[in-house]
Amino acid sequence: MSEARSIDVAFTPAEVRPAGVAVMLDVLRASSTIVAALAGGYARVLCCDGVERAEALRGPERVLAGERECVPIPGFDHGNSPGALGAGRGRELVLSTTNGCPAIIAAAEVADEVLIGSLVNLDAVVGAIAPGVDVTVVCAGTDGRFALEDAYAAGRLAARLEGEPSDAARGARRIAAAYPDAYEPLAESADAAVLRATGQADDIAFCARESVFDVVARVTALAPGVATISTGTGESGEALGRKHNQHSMADA
C-alpha cells in the first residue's frame, strides 16, 4: 500500500520547499485577480517580478495591471482590483504585484506544478489536484510576513485534501476553523485595513466569495522574472525551473 501524500503549508514564500504540487495563495489580491482575469476572457496572465519587467512587455493586445503598497502603478491600465479588469477578449494581462507575483515565480522554481488558488476558485483547485501527489500550499504573505487571509485560505484548502498534514497544515486548519465565514478573517487582516484606507474596500468582499469561478489557473511557462499562467497545460515546474536557471547562468 502506498504512503499517504503529505500536505504542507508555507506561511511565507521563504518557507517553500519542493513538492509535486504547489498551490500559491495571495487572497488579497493577486491570486484572486489572476483567476478573475482568466474567467473574464484573458488568454494568459504574465506575472512579473518587477515594474520594469512588466513595462518591457507592453505591446498590442496586452493590458498592464499591478500595484505597489496596494496603490495602482502609475501608467498602468489597471491596478490589482479583481473586479475592475474589464473583459479580456483574448488579450494578455501583464501583472506586477508586491507579494503574489514574486511568490508565484519562487514556487515555480521548485515545484513540479504550480496552481494559483484563492477562495474564489477553491472548488476548482481542490478538484485539479491529483490523488497521492504531495502538496504544499504557499501563502504569499505581506512583505515577507504572515498574512491572516492567506493562512485562512490555506487552512480551508488543507482541510479539503486527504493526506498526512504537517504541523503547519494542522495549524492552518485550526485558523480556518476559528471563523464562521470567509469574510471575517479577510476583513480583520492588515491588508484589508490598507485596502479600506486606499478606497478599495469592495475588493475584500469580492475576494471573500467562495468558488464563484470554475477556473484552474496554472503556471504553464517560466522565463527569468516572468511566470505565464493560463488554464492550459505546460511543462512541469521542475523543468521550468531548470530552464530558468539555465537562462540565468547564460545571462550572467
N, C-alpha and C positions, 0 to 999 in steps of 0.2 A: 504494500500500500504506500503510495507516495506521501511525502510530508505535506502538511497544510502550508499554504502560502503565507508569507509574512506580510503584515500590514504595519507600516510605519508612518509617522508624521514628522516632518521637519518644520518647526515653528518659524524658522527663518531660512533663507536660501543658503546661508553659511553651513547649515546642518545637512544639506542634501548629500545623499550617497547613491552609488549605482543601484539601479533597480530595473526590473523588467518593464514596469510602467511607472512613470511619474505623472501625477496629476497636479498641475500648478494652479493655485488659487490666489487671486487678488480680487476679492469680492467687491471692494470699494476702491478702484473700479475697473481696472484693466481687463480682467478676465470676463467680466460682465459685458464690457464694451466689445470685446472680440466676438463673443457669442452673438450679441445683438447685431453686429455688423454682418456676420455670415448669414444670420437669419434674415437680415434685411436686403440681401441680394449682392453684397460684396463678394467677389470671387475669391479673394485672398486677403489676409492681413499680414503685412510685413512689419514685424516688431523690431525696433531698432534700439540699440543701447545708448544712443545719444542724439541730441538735436541736430548736430552737423551731419550725422549719418542719415537721418531722415530727410534733411534738406537736399542731400545729394541724390536722393531717389525721386525727387519731384519730377513729374512728367505727365504727359497726356494720359487720361484715364486713371490717374492716381490722385487720391484725396489724402491730405496730410491732417493728422489729428494728434493731440497729445497734451501733456500738462507738465508743469514743474511747480511743486508745492501746491498742487490741486488747481492751479490757475492755468487757463489756456495759454499755449505758447504763441507769442506774437508772430503774425504772418502765416500761421497755420489756418486751415479751413475750419477745423473744429477743435474743441477741447477734448476731454476724456469722458464726456457725458454719454452713456449708452443710449439714452433716449433722444439724442439730438444729432444723429449721424445722417439722417435722410436716407432715401432709397439708394442702394448701391448700384443697381443696374449693371452688374458685371465688372465694375471698376475695382481697383485695388485700394485698400486702406493702408496707408503708411502711418504707423503708430509709434510714438515715443513717450514713455511714461517713466516716472521716477523709480518705481519699485517693480511693477509687473513685468515689463519688457526685459530688464536685466535678469530677473528670476527665471523667465522662460528660457533665455539663452543658456543660463547656467545649468538648468535641468537637462536641456537637450544635449549638453556636452557629456553627460554621464549616464543617462537613462537610455534603454533600448527604444522606448516610445514615450512621447510626451503628449498628454491630453490637457486641454485647457478647461478647467472646471469652475463652476460658480453655482450659486443657488438656482439661478435662472435656467440651468440645464442639468440639474442634479440627476434626474432620472436617466437622461441620455448618457451621461458619463458612467453611471453605475452599469448600465446595460452594455457599454462598449468595452468593459474590462474583462478580458478572457479569464475563465476559471483557472486557478492554480498559478497564475502569474504573480510574482512578488510586486507589491505596490508601495510606493512612497508618495504620500500627499505632501506637497511642498507649499508652504504658506509664503507669500511674497513679503508679508510683514510691512513695516514702515521704517524706512531709513535704517534697516538692519535690526530692528527691534520687533518684538512680539506685537501682533495686531489681533485684537479680540475678534473682529468679524471673520478673519481668515481661520482662526482657531476654531470658532464655532462651526463654520462650514466644513472644516477638516473633520471635526467630530461627527457631523451629520453623515459625511461620506464614509468614514471609517466604520460607523455603526451599520451601514448598509452592506458592507463587504464581509464575506465569510473568510476566516483565516485566523492566524495567530497574531494578535495585536502586540506591538511593542508597548513599553510603558508610556511613551509619548502618545501613541494611538489611544490607549486607555484614558489618559488624561484629557485628550481632545474629546473623547466620547462623553466624559463627565461634564466638561464645559458645555457641550451641546445639550445634554440632558437637563441642565440647570435652567434653561429658558423655555417658556411656554410656546414661543413662536420665533420666527426668524427676525422680525423687525426689531425686537428689543435689543439683542446684542449688537446689531448693526448700529442702531441709534445711540447706544451707550458708548460706542467706540470713540477714540480720539480722532480718527479720520472723519467720522461723521460730524464731529464738532467743527472741523475745518471746513467741511462742505457747507454746513449751515452758515458759517462766518463769511463764506465767499458767495453766498446766494445760490447754492446748488443743492439745497436740501431735498429737492424732488428725486435726486439720484439715489438717496437712501431707500425710499420706498420702492423704486424701480428694481434695485438690486436685491431687495428682501423678498421678492416674489419667487416662488419655487416652481421649477420645471415648467416654465411657460414657453420654452424653446426646445424643440426636439433636434438639437444641433450637437453633433460630436465634432469638436474642433481639435485638430491635432497638428503638431509640428511635422511638416512634410519636406522641409529642406532647411539647411543651416549653412550660412556663409559667415565670414567674420563680422560679428556685430549685428547680424540680421537673421532672425528666425521667420520662416514663412509658415503661415498657419492657414489651413483650409479644411474642408470637410472630406477631402480625398485621402489617399494613402501615399506614403512616401517611404524613403529609406529609414531604417531604424535610427534612433538617436545615437546609438553606439557608432554606427557607420558615419553618421553626420558629424559626430564629434571628432572622429579620426580625420575626416576631410577638413574640418575647421582647424585642427591642429596642424595639418599639412600646409594649409593656406597661410597660417600664422608664421610657420617656420620659413615659408617661401618669401613672405613679405618682410621678414626681419633683415 
